[in-house]
Amino acid sequence: MSNHSETFYQVLLLDADARRTGTILKVLAQRNLRGTVATTPISARKLLDRNCWKLIFLSSDFAAGEGQSGSFGILDRIRSQWPELPVVMVDSNDSAKTAMKAMEQGCTDFIANGPEVAAVEHVLDTYLPNHSTRAAAMIALDDQTAYPMIGSSEVLKKMIRMARSVAPTAAPVLISGPSGTGKELIAQLIHNESRRSRGPFVRVNCAALTESLLESELFGHEKGAFTGAIMSRQGCLERAHGGTLLLDEITETPSAFQAKLLRALEQMQFERVGGHDNIRVNVRIVSTTNQDIHRLVQEGRFRADLYYRMAAVRLQMPSLQQRMEDLPDLVWWFVNQFASEAGRVITEISTETLRLFECCCWPGNIRQLRNIIRTAMILGQGPVLCVTQLPWVLEELLGDAAGDCDGQELDLGNTSLRELERRAILATLDQTEGNQTRAAQVLGISDRTLRDKVKKYRQHEYATVSS
């Protein structure tokens, strides 16, 4: 398995001091993180434009003497363009004035007298953790970064093997599967490993456009073709010439448009909206759908001839429930991803949380898991990730788990939702040192609701003791 961090997590060092950068680069290398150094304002500006950085170390004396183009000028630019990107200022001295100015102007953290190895490691633990995860494939994206298909389950590896088998061919591919399973990533993988990989990879979100806009988006239009068409414009088919066109959620298209699309795909030529000239293209078509396309064809809601044209090869993305052995890797991957945003060091996933995740049906699949982890990272507290701190998240997950989960039984150690809620409230009160107003804010409930619940818990405890 490849380690995703080698290509996905990239750190930028803006510093001309070889000793300081050497210390930081050594720590990065030990964690399989890639560090890139810029020693001048010109190289800093070029590297910042790549927009692929997960963390920036900025020395307080970078480009000293160059006025607004110095370290604080660069900090202003970073903050205006990438407000959430973590920036850590490194100062060789222990200047309280510099530290205060850095934090006031948007630095995420400040390292004084350094950098010492321990200080760099603390920054990485907080903003860029690298918990080990397994990836079945690395997929290069358009912005020159790489994104991993996290997991090592056999069903995921089988899907990737099939995608790689069809990639070198010219066959049109239809990728089916529930929303949130990563269909677009598989489409990108097919393009990357095809003979068209040097050509464009163009996407069209069919579900987001009306019929008239969809036609203009795909085929382009001539100047004056409709109100607002002040100039001629190439469509996605034309821009994808020599490459791959991804038609995302193709089953959302109306029947009239399907007929026009079929003609264009059969002949590989079309006319722009409002035009008369035939435009010939050579494009490989990859489509996705989250619906049962066979049923839609049988019901007459999707053209059978278009289906057979687009689905020379059909791939079926597995749902999260079909690859539950990948769950721990996915959880840690999202912990890595959102640590910077939450500013929280997670060292452990609670046993209750993992057990609950394993019992859920996950109708939103990996996208739903991503959002749950993000919420728990931001609103939870402490080094242990635990969704029992968030009652409304519990209700969503237990609602999913209550359904038919392919025979799985909900097993949380015979713990009821009421008991999980009680533990969440008491744990939050403990973390806020009994401050009910702060605890209510963390839990997302009103002060009155929290007081009523605490009162009930105390009455129950009193009744238990009295009996």
N, C-alpha and C positions, 0 to 999 in steps of 0.2 A: 504493500500500500504506500502511496505517496503521502508525504506530510504536507498538508495544505499550507502551513505557515511559511514554507520556504518561498512561496511565490505570492501568497495573498496578503500577508502582513508586511508592509513596507514602512520604514521609518526614515525621516529626513533629518539630517544634522546640518544646521546652519552655523558653521564655526570654522575659523581659520587656524585654530590651535590644535596641532597634531596630537598633543598629549591628552587633551580633553576628549577629542573624538576617538582616539585609540582606546581609552577606557570604556566609552559607551559602546563602540563597535565590538569589543571583546565580549561584553555582556550580551549584546544582541546575538552574536554568533553562537553563544552557549545555549540560547533559547531558539535557535533555528529561525531567527528573524533577520530580514535583509535591511541593512543600513546603507544609505547613500549620503555622501558628504558634499556640501556646497561651500566653497571657501570665499566666494565673491558675490556681491549683489547681483551681477549679471547671471551667473550660474544659478543663484537662488531663484531668480524670477523664472528662468527656463524650467527648472525642476518643479517649481510650484504649479506651473501650468499643466503638468501631467495629471494633477488632481487624483492621485492614487495613494496618498499617504494616510496612514492610520494614526501617526503620532509625529510631532516635530519637537526636536531639541533646538533651542535658539540661544546662542551665547549672548550675554548682556553687552559685550563689546564688539559684536559682529559689525563689520564695516564702520568702525568708529571713525569719527571725523568727517563723515559724508552727509551730515545733516539729516534731512528727512528720510534718506535712504538707509539710515543705520538700523539697528536692531528694532527700535520701537516703531520706525516707519514701516518695516517689514511686518511687524506684529499687527499694525493697523490694517495692512492689506489682507493678511490672513483672516483677521476677524471679520472684515467686511465681506469677504467672498466665501469663507467657510466658518460660520459662527460656532459650530459644535466641534470642530477639529481640536483635539487636545494639543496645546502648546506649552512646553515646559522650558522656562528660562534657566540657563546655567550661568552662575556667577562664580568667578574664582575667589572672590572675597566674601565677606559676610555683611553686605550693605543692606541695612534695614530700609533705607530710602529707595534703593533700586528694587528691592523685593516688593515694597508697597506700590511703587509705580507700575511694576510688572503686573501685579494682581489687579490693580485698578483698570489697566488697559486691556485686560482680558486673558492673561496667562492662566492656564489651568493649575499650574504648580510652579514651584521655584526651588532650585537646588543651589545652596550656598556652599562656599569652601570646597568646590569640587570640580568635577564630579567624583564622589567616592562610589565604589562598586555597590555598597549597600543602598545608597540613595537612588541609584539608577534602577536597581532591582525592585525597590519599593514603588517607583513610578511605573515600571512595567507591570508589576502585580496589580496595580490599581487601574491603569488605563489600557493596557494591552496584554492581558493574560494569554497564555498559550497552552491551555489544558489540552492534553493529547486527544486527538480525534482521528478516526480512520476515514479515508476518502477513496471511493471506488474509481473516481476519475477527476482530473483537473480540466476545466473548460475555460479556454481563453476568451475573454470578452472584448468588445470593441474598444474599450478605454485602455487597452494594453495591460489590464490586470487579469488574474485567473481566479475562477470561482470553483470550489470543489463540489462534487456530488458526494455528500457526506453519507457514510455507511459502508457496511461490508456484507450485507445480507445477500444470499444467493439470488433472490428475485431481482434485486437491484443490479447485481453484476450481470445477470442474464440479459436484462434490458439494455445495458451498456454494450454488451457483446453484440447483440442484434443491431443496435444503432451503428456500431462500427462496421458491421458486415455490409450494411446497405449503403453506408456513406460514400464509398468510391464509385457507386453506380449512378446512373442518371434517373433511376426510378423515382417517381413521385411518392412521398411518404405521408401517411396520415397517422398522427399520434393522438390516441384516445386516452382518457383518464380523468379522474375527478379534479376539480379545481384545487390548486395549491400543492400539486405533486411534482412540479418541475418539468412540465412538458416543454416549455420554451428553452430550458437548458439543454434538453436532449436534441432539440432542433438546432441549437447552436453547435452542439457536438457533431451532428451530422454534417453541417456546413464546414466546420473546421477540419474534418478528416476526409473531406471530399476533394475531388480534383478541381473544384471551384473555390477552394479556400482563399485564393488570392483575390477573388472577385468580391463584390459587395454582398452583404447579408442584410436584407431589407425586411422590415416587419410591418404588417398591417393588422391593427386591432379591429376585426370585423364587427365586434359587438358594440363598439363605441361610436359608430358612424351611421347616419341615416343612409337610405338607398342612394340619394343623389350625391351626398358627400363621399360615399364609398366608391361610386363610379368615378368621380373626379380624382379621388385619392389613388385609385388603382391605375386608371388609364391616362390621367392627366387631362388638361383642357387647353384650348386655344384662347387667345385674347378675345374678350367680348362674348364668350360662350354663354355667360350668364351674368347677372348683376353682381358686380364686385370682382369679376375676372379681368383685372386691369392689365394683365400680362399673361403670356403663355407659360405653362408649367408642366414639367415632366411628371408622369405618374410613377407609382412604385414599380410597376412592371418594367418600365423603361429604365429606371434607375438600377434595377436588379439585373440588367443584362450582363451575362457572363458569370452570374453568381446565383444566389439562392433567394427566393421570396417566401417568407413565412406568413401564411394566412391564419392568424390566431382566431380561434373560435369561429371556424368557417360555417358551422351550422346555424349561426345567428343571421346569415344573409337571407334576404327575401328572394322568392322564386324568380322574379324578373331579372334580378341581378345575376342569379345563378346561371341563367341561360346565356347572358352576355359573357360571363366568365368562362363557361364551357367552350364557347366559340373561340375565345382568345387563346385558351390553353390547347385546343385541338390544332389550331393553325399557327400558333405562336406569332400572331400578328393581330393588330387592333387599330382603332382610330381614337385619337383624343376626343374628348367631349367638345363638340362644336367644330371638329376638324373633318377633313376628307381624305387625308393622306394615310395610307397603310404604314404602320410602324412594325418592323419585324424585330423580334427579340429571341434570345436563347437563355431561358431561365429554368432553374430546377425548383419545383414547387414542393414545399413542406407545409402541411396543414395541421391544426390541432382542433380538438373538440372535447368538451366535458360532458357531452350528451351521448345517449345510445343512438348512434347514427343509423344502425340497421332498423330500429323501430321508426325513426323519422322517415327513412326511405319507404318502408312498408305503409306508413300512414300518408305518404305523398307530400310530406313537409320538406323533403330534401330530394333533389333530382337524382334518380338512380344513375343516369349516364354520367353526371358530374362526379358522383361518388366513385364509380369505377375508374374514371379518369384520374382522380386524385389519390386513390388508395391502392396503387400497384403493390405497395408494401404497407401493412398496418402494424403499428406498435402499440402496446397497451401499457401505460404507466401504472405501476402498482400504487395502491393507496398506502398511507402511513400504517394503517391497521394490518396490511399484508406484509409489512417489514418492521415489526415491532422490535426485533433484535437490534435495529439501528437507533432505537430511541435514546439510549444513554449518550451515544456519540452526537446525536442531533442536539440534545439538551446542552451538552458542554460546548458545542459549536456556537450556539446562540448566547451562552454565557460569555464566551470569548468576544462575541460580536458586540454585545451591549454593555460590557464592563465600563467602557469609556463614557458612555452616555449616563450610566447610573452612578459612576464614581464609587463603585462598591467592589470589594475583594471577596469573591466567592470561593470557598475551599471545599465545599461539600454540598451535595444534593440530598435533602432529607429522604429517608426511607419511605415515609408516608407519601411524599410527593411522587416518587418514582412508581410506587405501587398504584397510586391513583392514575397516573399517566398510562400505565400498562392496561388498566381496566376500561379506558375510554375508547369510544368509537372513532373520534377525531373526524367529524364530518368536514371540517375545514382543512384537514391534512396538515402538511408541514407549515403552511402559512398560519394556521390556527395555533400550532405549537409555538411558532416564532412569536406571535403576539402574546401568548400566555407567559412565556419566559421573559419577554420584554417588560410586561406589566409587573411580574414578580420581582424582577431586578430593580425597577424604578421605585416601587412602592413598598417593597419589603425592607427588612433591616437585618443587619448581622451578617456573619460569614457563611451561614447555611441558607441555601435557597429552599424556601418552604412556602407552598401555595396556601397552606392552612392559615397564613397571616392575612389572607384576602378572601373574606366570605363570599363575595359575589363571583369571584373566579371559581371557588369551590362549587357554587350552585351551577355554573355553566358546565363544569367538568362532570359533576355527578349526574347532571341531566343527560349528558352524552353517554355516560357509563350505564345509565338506567335502561337504555335501549338494548336491542339485540346486537351484541358484540360478537357474533360468530361463536356463540356458546360460552364466551368468557363470563365468569361470575364476578360481581363486584366484591372484592376482598380487600377490605381496609382494616383487617384485624378486628372485625365486628365493631368498628367505630361508626357511630351515627353522624349525620350531618350536623345535628345539634351539638354533639360533643366536639366535632372539629371546629365549629364556630366558637364554642366556649374556649377552646385552647387558643384559637387565633386571637380572641379578644384579650385573654389574660396575658398571652405572650407579648402583645403589643403594649398593654398597660405596663408590663414589666420593663420593656425597652424604653418607654417614655417616662419611666420613673413615676408612674401613677398619674400623669397629666392626662386627664380624660379628654380635654379639648384636642390636644395633639394626637391622641390615640384615635379619636373619632375621625380626624382628617386622614390619617394613614389608612384606616379601615374603610373610608368612603361612606360613613353613616353619620347621622346627626348626633349632637351631644345628648339629646333627649333619648334617642334610641339606645345609645350606649349606656346611659344611666339606668334605663329600665332593665336592660339585660344584666348589668352588674348587680342590680337589686335582686333579680330573680336568682342569680347564682348564689348570692349570700343567703337568701331565704332557703334555698335548697340545701346548702351546707348546714344551716342551722337546724333544719328539719331532720337531716341525716344524723347529726350529732345528738339531738334530743331523743331520737328513737333508739 
